[in-house]
Amino acid sequence: MSTINLKLRELQRQLAQVPESQAVGLTAIHQPEMRQRKNPLRGKVLKRSRVNGFINFRYQTTVRKQQKRETVPADFVAAPRKWGQRVWGCRLVLHVADELQLYLEVKIERVERLYFDAMTFEPIDEKLISPFLKKKRLNRQRLNKPVELRDYRLDHVAELRLAGEA
């Protein structure tokens, strides 16, 4: 078994044992979601996301609290997940496509993105690739400051800081 697999299994074990909501910082490197058709950059761009957020939070409860703060009726109901299944007792999400993958569900507080060429690692201006990036979804929450939820595939997480520890 490779060192990477051992570290990934240890990360899965540690994340599955986090009992309460907790601040997290992570760096993920992955291919950005891009349009498939007429896209000369597809498969040639990587994205580095540096994220500060929270894990082990209750999405519906968090949105309702924000609705109350913004004096909007606190009636938000989270839709069922369209893909994957949450692992019981933690915020890992299990997804089976071609192979089994685990994702970490994160409530986003701050994110810094950098796009770069997958071959040369040279930075790419976001303005050059923005026409090919997938559009954001509609805001069903009716909030001025929507609660952002993102899932990060564990094997794409290059760095993770949990409770201030790397």
ZILIN-V110695 format. One line per field, one symbol per residue. burial: I if it has 16 or more other C-alpha atoms within 10 Angstrom, else O. A space follows every 10 residues. Layout:
# ZILIN-V110695
burial: ???
This chain:
# ZILIN-V110695
burial: OOOOOOOIOO OIOOIIOOOO OOIIIIIIII IIOIOOOOOO OIOOIIIIII IIIIIIIOII OOIIOIIOOO OOOIOIOOOO OOOOOIOOOI IIIIIOOOOO OIIIIIIIOO OOOOIIOOOO OOOOOOOOIO OIOOOOOOOO IOIOOOIOOO OIIIIOIOOI OIOOOO
